């Protein structure tokens, strides 16, 4: 589908996308330490053999964010209660 927008509509959308991008970048910078800690914990879990397969990961993500719901409103899909050892 192709939508034709008036110049004013394009300008409003451009401004909205700029605000969203700025807020996303601000969020990423503000949570940089927390994100790095979660990534580090993921590596430690992998080193201990606490991995899940791809099908299980997709299932968890679908439960955590059905119909495109924001994952931050759902329990963290990779919390320790969801992780099972594959060894």
C-alpha positions as CSV (number, residue, x, y, z in Angstrom):
1,X,0.0,0.0,0.0
2,X,1.3,3.4,-0.9
3,X,0.2,6.4,1.1
4,X,0.5,9.9,-0.2
5,X,1.0,12.5,2.5
6,X,0.7,16.2,2.4
7,X,3.9,18.1,3.2
8,X,2.5,19.1,6.6
9,X,1.8,15.4,7.4
10,X,5.3,14.4,6.3
11,X,6.7,17.1,8.6
12,X,4.7,15.9,11.6
13,X,5.8,12.3,11.0
14,X,9.4,13.3,10.6
15,X,9.3,15.2,13.9
16,X,7.6,12.3,15.6
17,X,10.2,9.8,14.4
18,X,12.9,12.2,15.5
19,X,11.5,12.4,19.0
20,X,11.1,8.6,19.2
21,X,14.7,8.1,18.1
22,X,16.0,10.6,20.6
23,X,14.0,9.0,23.5
24,X,15.2,5.6,22.5
25,X,18.8,6.8,22.5
26,X,18.3,8.5,25.9
27,X,16.9,5.2,27.3
28,X,19.8,3.2,25.9
29,X,22.3,5.5,27.4
30,X,20.5,5.7,30.8
31,X,20.3,2.0,31.0
32,X,23.7,1.2,29.6
33,X,25.0,-0.3,32.9
34,X,21.9,-2.4,33.4
35,X,22.0,-3.7,29.9
36,X,25.7,-4.5,30.1
37,X,25.1,-6.4,33.4
38,X,22.3,-8.4,31.8
39,X,24.6,-9.3,28.8
40,X,27.4,-10.3,31.2
41,X,25.0,-12.5,33.2
42,X,23.9,-14.1,29.9
43,X,27.5,-15.0,29.1
44,X,28.1,-16.4,32.6
45,X,24.9,-18.5,32.2
46,X,26.2,-19.8,28.9
47,X,29.6,-20.6,30.5
48,X,27.7,-22.6,33.1
49,X,25.7,-24.5,30.4
50,X,22.4,-22.8,31.3
51,X,21.2,-22.4,27.8
52,X,17.9,-22.7,26.1
53,X,17.3,-23.7,22.5
54,X,16.0,-21.4,19.8
55,X,12.5,-22.9,19.8
56,X,12.2,-22.4,23.6
57,X,13.5,-18.8,23.3
58,X,10.9,-18.0,20.7
59,X,8.1,-19.6,22.9
60,X,9.2,-17.5,25.9
61,X,9.2,-14.3,23.8
62,X,5.8,-15.0,22.4
63,X,4.4,-15.5,25.9
64,X,6.2,-12.4,27.2
65,X,5.0,-10.1,24.5
66,X,1.8,-11.4,22.8
67,X,0.4,-9.3,19.9
68,X,3.4,-7.0,20.0
69,X,2.9,-6.0,23.7
70,X,5.8,-4.1,25.1
71,X,8.3,-6.6,26.7
72,X,9.0,-4.2,29.5
73,X,5.5,-4.8,30.8
74,X,6.0,-8.5,31.0
75,X,8.2,-10.7,33.2
76,X,11.7,-10.8,31.9
77,X,11.7,-13.8,29.5
78,X,15.2,-14.9,30.5
79,X,14.9,-14.7,34.3
80,X,16.2,-17.7,36.2
81,X,12.8,-19.3,36.5
82,X,12.7,-19.7,32.7
83,X,16.2,-21.0,32.2
84,X,16.8,-24.7,32.0
85,X,20.1,-26.5,31.5
86,X,20.6,-28.3,28.2
87,X,23.4,-30.4,29.6
